Amino acid sequence: MMSFTSIEEVIDGFAGQGYLMDRSLATTVFLSAAISKPLFLEGEPGVGKTELAKVMAAVLGAEMIRLQCYEGLDANSALYEWNYPKQMLEIRLEEARGVDKDRIGENIFSDAFLLERPLLKAIQAPPSKRVVLLIDEVDRSDEEFEAFLLEVLSDFQISIPEIGTLKASQPPLVVLTSNRTRDLHEALKRRCLYHWIDYPDFDKEVGIVMARVPGIEARLAEQICHFMQWIRAQDLFKLPGVAETVDWAHALLSLGTKEIDKDTVETTLGCILKYKGDIDAMQKLDVSAVLANGGDAGGKPLAFPA
């Protein structure tokens, strides 16, 4: 059984992988593993939901199996499919070998011709193998798939008509993520432990950048995070997450940047913002005043360290 010995082990183990978390989130992760309950994470894009599942697998020494959800995702794509080309080839080979017509194709609906998709792969994992199953952006799937997923998570078993019922010998640790593009059914949430991951405060974000971007100087990390805290207070279509903060820090380090200035911001906005309207809106703001005076035109403080 996959679990942690303490909440402190969760905090320290994740920190060792560059993932900083507060005690509330660490407690939820600990309990999810301890009582084998799926962990349901909601939050804005880029706050670290998917990364949490990756780090959990790394800390536990487990394989991470990812099911990326999308509109139109069906059970076959998530569970299994038959390898039709291989089945047809087997039939032709049997014909060439002179196998009796009544017996041709008897074996084509067996494990050898089954293509495991993420859910079946996680369920079929041997007891000795640790597995973290990430069901990513479940809110992008249809309600029909959500209902099917509810059934799978209830018993961790599936039925394949040609083979029979397959049940997990050791249920995987399950992490579901949602960006809240739509509300999920209450029944699915009741099966899980829930946690909302918010944007980090300044100190935590600086710690994340220092942990995830080796070689960056503390002053530059603080300037980056001050600017990101300010930009999230602006009226934009899509606010940047921690992932964009880390990407920007990597980019500035690659450019040899020592100090953020107006030109640096304008030439690297594509690391932070991913919509043209947001970039246009940002270019209309007096970024130079923010950088030079420690505040925007409306007086909102942005105190860069001296």
Secondary structure as UniProt FT lines:
FT   HELIX           7..16
FT   TURN            17..18
FT   HELIX           23..34
FT   TURN            35..36
FT   STRAND          39..42
FT   TURN            45..46
FT   HELIX           49..60
FT   STRAND          63..68
FT   TURN            71..72
FT   HELIX           75..78
FT   STRAND          80..82
FT   HELIX           84..96
FT   TURN            97..98
FT   HELIX           101..103
FT   TURN            104..107
FT   HELIX           111..113
FT   STRAND          114..116
FT   HELIX           118..123
FT   TURN            127..128
FT   STRAND          131..136
FT   HELIX           138..140
FT   HELIX           143..155
FT   STRAND          157..160
FT   TURN            161..163
FT   STRAND          164..167
FT   STRAND          173..178
FT   HELIX           186..190
FT   STRAND          193..196
FT   HELIX           202..212
FT   TURN            214..215
FT   HELIX           218..231
FT   TURN            232..233
FT   HELIX           242..254
FT   TURN            255..256
FT   HELIX           262..267
FT   HELIX           269..271
FT   HELIX           276..284
FT   HELIX           287..293
FT   TURN            297..298
//
